[in-house]
């Protein structure tokens, strides 16, 4: 394996351990919610957001338990968003990470509640003194996480994604529109991942800006490749339904650029991402390798 | 109006102002979510939890903008819980605070997302430096809010409430069981309200314990009177459906004690609540009057 692949595999193993530690153990008459939360969070996932957080933190000197806890909090928000997005009233998906979605394995009420519990838990974890000894930094991490996940971030993106066909029926869903949609829906949390790593390591304002430029571009690459995989990907390998966007008549980067055009666009933006970290030399190798990983991913 | 009624009315007016200020204004293609969030949060509600927070804070010397912001954050969590509890997959209620529930006025997806947005916003507000200049106190407020709302608090209570008939079909839903359920579902956030007021005013450990004893008893009174109102109350006056528990065959304080017994029980626990604050003399008058308000409420 490459250095990158080794580090990603390490992160995946570490996240499994730390999530197992911070997720509540089934207990009391409400034990079912702990089971559902663990079912959704453990045993799968690329852990891309935690990886970005940990690598950005490490690049500027922060490692260890605190960064792992912050990464776990971030992953809780990501998993909550998947659970709620999969609900029948949203994207109505039956399979996620290769197994039945929470509302299929349990029921719809548990889907709503397990998502709620993970979102709530994320902030409880991030507030813990083991994340960083300076409460001022923890508060910045919490504030940033809330903003990235809220109405002007991830939730805003999900709203646009769901209601765009209705709200904007007379407007063209052009490149600018879907770029903006994805900057909120996927991009905000990916940017936060890099930013949180920088905050944990008390990186300078300039470093934070470079991390943000990198992650903004990476988020866009992630979404373009998501659209490519939705068209080309194998549902079994992806662990979720593919070609959903086709059926819904949604505008995607593929419908706008065509398949080859979208691949070229992803590659160009990927170069921009690497460029944002060029001044750090080999210190940024892992984050730059992550760009290639996202460009070449099969799921 | 009594002093208590005047202060409650003042709180309601203040909460309307501060919520209007902190809730996002409709903006961008996702404007619908801001409309839904405002629809659910503004123009109604007893604001009992904000009132408790503000009065507890005031009792130990904290007043002004910070306490109001913390109270708004707390109310956001309360409103989110109402929106999600009202969803078809949960309690399936059509009316709340005298108007259609969010999933009725908008749709189910917006019900899920508006709740998510309010829960997220609560932590963003609580992290703001205007809440308290000391980041260490803000982090305590955030941690406490997450715990009170999470799997060992409010969400845990909702899970028990929904699944109890299935999970515990062979067990008696006795007084101990429903007391525990309500201590989580309603009690945890009411206790947090008083505790947050104490934290904001940097009250001593002993004062915090007294506030907690008071609020634990008040929360129980609130739930017993809720059960009484569900049996006796007028749906139009309540602004929501009544006699729902009867139809669901749920154990309530009324089904266990009978109507008169439940009223006697509520009154006894109300006395315990007041007793917890007896040492503060007239400083605690408003919080003690709040016990009578909850005992005598008609909605």
Boltz contact constraints between the chains, C-beta under 6 A:
constraints:
  - contact:
      token1: [A, 24]
      token2: [B, 151]
      max_distance: 6.0
  - contact:
      token1: [A, 29]
      token2: [B, 160]
      max_distance: 6.0
  - contact:
      token1: [A, 30]
      token2: [B, 156]
      max_distance: 6.0
  - contact:
      token1: [A, 30]
      token2: [B, 159]
      max_distance: 6.0
  - contact:
      token1: [A, 30]
      token2: [B, 160]
      max_distance: 6.0
  - contact:
      token1: [A, 32]
      token2: [B, 163]
      max_distance: 6.0
  - contact:
      token1: [A, 33]
      token2: [B, 151]
      max_distance: 6.0
  - contact:
      token1: [A, 33]
      token2: [B, 159]
      max_distance: 6.0
  - contact:
      token1: [A, 84]
      token2: [B, 112]
      max_distance: 6.0
  - contact:
      token1: [A, 89]
      token2: [B, 108]
      max_distance: 6.0
  - contact:
      token1: [A, 89]
      token2: [B, 109]
      max_distance: 6.0
  - contact:
      token1: [A, 90]
      token2: [B, 109]
      max_distance: 6.0
  - contact:
      token1: [A, 108]
      token2: [B, 89]
      max_distance: 6.0
  - contact:
      token1: [A, 109]
      token2: [B, 89]
      max_distance: 6.0
  - contact:
      token1: [A, 109]
      token2: [B, 90]
      max_distance: 6.0
  - contact:
      token1: [A, 109]
      token2: [B, 162]
      max_distance: 6.0
  - contact:
      token1: [A, 112]
      token2: [B, 84]
      max_distance: 6.0
  - contact:
      token1: [A, 113]
      token2: [B, 155]
      max_distance: 6.0
  - contact:
      token1: [A, 113]
      token2: [B, 159]
      max_distance: 6.0
  - contact:
      token1: [A, 116]
      token2: [B, 155]
      max_distance: 6.0
  - contact:
      token1: [A, 117]
      token2: [B, 150]
      max_distance: 6.0
  - contact:
      token1: [A, 117]
      token2: [B, 151]
      max_distance: 6.0
  - contact:
      token1: [A, 117]
      token2: [B, 155]
      max_distance: 6.0
  - contact:
      token1: [A, 119]
      token2: [B, 119]
      max_distance: 6.0
  - contact:
      token1: [A, 120]
      token2: [B, 146]
      max_distance: 6.0
  - contact:
      token1: [A, 120]
      token2: [B, 149]
      max_distance: 6.0
  - contact:
      token1: [A, 120]
      token2: [B, 150]
      max_distance: 6.0
  - contact:
      token1: [A, 121]
      token2: [B, 150]
      max_distance: 6.0
  - contact:
      token1: [A, 123]
      token2: [B, 123]
      max_distance: 6.0
  - contact:
      token1: [A, 123]
      token2: [B, 142]
      max_distance: 6.0
  - contact:
      token1: [A, 123]
      token2: [B, 146]
      max_distance: 6.0
  - contact:
      token1: [A, 124]
      token2: [B, 143]
      max_distance: 6.0
  - contact:
      token1: [A, 124]
      token2: [B, 146]
      max_distance: 6.0
  - contact:
      token1: [A, 127]
      token2: [B, 139]
      max_distance: 6.0
  - contact:
      token1: [A, 127]
      token2: [B, 142]
      max_distance: 6.0
  - contact:
      token1: [A, 127]
      token2: [B, 143]
      max_distance: 6.0
  - contact:
      token1: [A, 135]
      token2: [B, 135]
      max_distance: 6.0
  - contact:
      token1: [A, 135]
      token2: [B, 136]
      max_distance: 6.0
  - contact:
      token1: [A, 135]
      token2: [B, 139]
      max_distance: 6.0
  - contact:
      token1: [A, 136]
      token2: [B, 135]
      max_distance: 6.0
  - contact:
      token1: [A, 138]
      token2: [B, 139]
      max_distance: 6.0
  - contact:
      token1: [A, 139]
      token2: [B, 127]
      max_distance: 6.0
  - contact:
      token1: [A, 139]
      token2: [B, 135]
      max_distance: 6.0
  - contact:
      token1: [A, 139]
      token2: [B, 138]
      max_distance: 6.0
  - contact:
      token1: [A, 139]
      token2: [B, 139]
      max_distance: 6.0
  - contact:
      token1: [A, 142]
      token2: [B, 123]
      max_distance: 6.0
  - contact:
      token1: [A, 142]
      token2: [B, 127]
      max_distance: 6.0
  - contact:
      token1: [A, 142]
      token2: [B, 142]
      max_distance: 6.0
  - contact:
      token1: [A, 143]
      token2: [B, 124]
      max_distance: 6.0
  - contact:
      token1: [A, 143]
      token2: [B, 127]
      max_distance: 6.0
  - contact:
      token1: [A, 146]
      token2: [B, 120]
      max_distance: 6.0
  - contact:
      token1: [A, 146]
      token2: [B, 123]
      max_distance: 6.0
  - contact:
      token1: [A, 146]
      token2: [B, 124]
      max_distance: 6.0
  - contact:
      token1: [A, 149]
      token2: [B, 120]
      max_distance: 6.0
  - contact:
      token1: [A, 150]
      token2: [B, 120]
      max_distance: 6.0
  - contact:
      token1: [A, 150]
      token2: [B, 121]
      max_distance: 6.0
  - contact:
      token1: [A, 151]
      token2: [B, 24]
      max_distance: 6.0
  - contact:
      token1: [A, 151]
      token2: [B, 33]
      max_distance: 6.0
  - contact:
      token1: [A, 151]
      token2: [B, 117]
      max_distance: 6.0
  - contact:
      token1: [A, 155]
      token2: [B, 113]
      max_distance: 6.0
  - contact:
      token1: [A, 155]
      token2: [B, 116]
      max_distance: 6.0
  - contact:
      token1: [A, 155]
      token2: [B, 117]
      max_distance: 6.0
  - contact:
      token1: [A, 156]
      token2: [B, 30]
      max_distance: 6.0
  - contact:
      token1: [A, 159]
      token2: [B, 30]
      max_distance: 6.0
  - contact:
      token1: [A, 159]
      token2: [B, 33]
      max_distance: 6.0
  - contact:
      token1: [A, 159]
      token2: [B, 113]
      max_distance: 6.0
  - contact:
      token1: [A, 160]
      token2: [B, 29]
      max_distance: 6.0
  - contact:
      token1: [A, 160]
      token2: [B, 30]
      max_distance: 6.0
  - contact:
      token1: [A, 162]
      token2: [B, 109]
      max_distance: 6.0
  - contact:
      token1: [A, 163]
      token2: [B, 32]
      max_distance: 6.0
